[in-house]
């Protein structure tokens, strides 16, 4: 019994050390600017930018394949930060900051087809086939992917009303 415990323990320790060494030796070096830009993005992986995730969008930004206005949830402030970090100038005068929105299900017309929650990138829609669905407001990023696929048009985008719970102190304007 003790021999079995000792052999499994030594095997576990030996393999753990080998994995640690392999992780250091075989580490893939990445561009630190891509990591920094990826940290600046919201990280919700919503796909509104046209890329499969925020990491791919960061790579496209660094390589110059995407404009700094690529992230709709980030809005104008993120575009300004990205332009500043990448050292480029961009005209954001015609870019508007939309109010935060979320999707809402109109129960009277929902048929429970499940198309909406299959395309939701954040799993904000809950429900079952042939039953009415609901949207978890805190998880919804407002990407409108569910609205585009709904056959009965029961999903609508509603701006988030400011209440005591949702109000945030506005950021001060940067003096030039």
N, C-alpha and C positions, 0 to 999 in steps of 0.2 A: 504494500500500500504506500509506504513512504517512498519507495523507488519510483512508483508511477507519478506521484506528486512532484518529486524532485526532477524527473525527466521532463514532465510537461512544463514546469516552471522554467527550467533551463532552456527548453525549446522556445518558449514564449519570449524570454529575455533575449535570446540570440536572434530570433527573427525581428524583434523590435529594434535592436541595434542595427541590423542590416537595413531595415526600412528607413531608419533615421539617416544612415550614411547615404543611401540611394537618393533620398529626398534632397540632400545637400548637393550631391554630385550631379544629379540629373535635373536640377532646377532650371526651368525655362525663364530666361531673362525677358522682361517686357519693357516697353517704353514707359518711363515714369510719368511722362506727360499724359499718356492715355489713362493711366491709373488716376491721376489727379483730376482730369476732365470727367472721368467716370464717377468720381466721388462728388463732383459738383452737380451732376444730373440727379433727378429725383429718385431713380432706382426702383420705380414701380413696374418697369418692363411692360408698359401699356401698349407699345407699338404704334402710338400716334405719329411718331416720326417716320415711320416706314421701315424701320430696322427691327430685327427680332428682339432686341433688348438694349438697355442703356450702354452696355459695354461695346456693342457693335456701333452704336451711334457715336460713342467717344472715339473709337478708331477712325470712323469716317470724318469726324471733325478735325482730328489731328492731321489726317492725310489730305485734308482739303476737299474731300468728296461731298461734304454736306455743309450747308450754311450754318451760321451760329444761331439762326432762328429755327433750328430743326425741332426743338422740344416745345410743343404747345403747352403742356402743363407748367413748364418753367416760366413761360411768359417773357416779358420784356426785360425784367431784372436779370434773369438767367442769361439771356442773350447778351446783355451788356457785360456781365461777368465773364462769359466765355470769350467775347471779343477782346476784352482787356487781357485775359490770361493768354490768349493765342497771339496777341500783339497785332490785331488787325483792326481796321476801322470799318464800321458798318453804319448805314443810315437806318435808324429804327423809328423815324418820325411817322411812318405810315403803319407801324405795327401797333395794334391795340391790345391792351390787356383785358381779356374777357374775365368776367366774374366767375368764380368757381361754380361748377355745375355738378349735378348727379342725375342719374337716370331714375325714373319712377315708373312703376307699372300701373296702368289703369286696369283694375281687376275686371271691369265689365267686359272688356274685349280680349283678355288673355285666354288663349286656348290651350296653353301648356305644351307648346310644340317643342320646347327645349332648344331651339336654335340660338336664343339669346345667351344662355349660360354656357354654351359650347364655345362661343367666341370671346367671352369676357376674360381679359388677361389677368384680372386680380381675383377671380372667383367671387365677385360681389353679388352675383345673382344666385338665389337659392330656390329650389322647387323640385318638383318631380314631373315625369311625363304625364300629360293630360291633367295637370293640376295648376292652379294659379301660382305664379312665381312672385318673388319679392326681391328687392334690392337692398343690400346692406349699405347704408349711406356712408358710413365711415370707410368702407373698403372701395367704394366707387371712385374712379379717377376722372370720370367725365369724358372718356375717350369716344363715346357715341358708337362704338362698334356694335353694340346690341341693338341700337336704334336702326341701324342700316339693314340688319338681317331680319327684323321682326316682320312677319307677313301680315299681321293684323294691325300694325301701327299702334300697339298698346303701350309702347315705351315712349316716354317723352323726357326731354332734358329740362331740368328745373334748376334755376340758380339757387344757391344756398343762401337762405335768409340769414342776416346777421342777428344773432341772439347773444346773450351773455356767454353762452358756451362756445360759440363759433367766432366771436369777435377777436381780432388780433390787433395789437398796437401797430400802427403803420410805421414803416421804416423812415427815418429822417432823410430828407433830400440832401444829396451831396452838393456842397457849395463848390462852384467852379472857380 
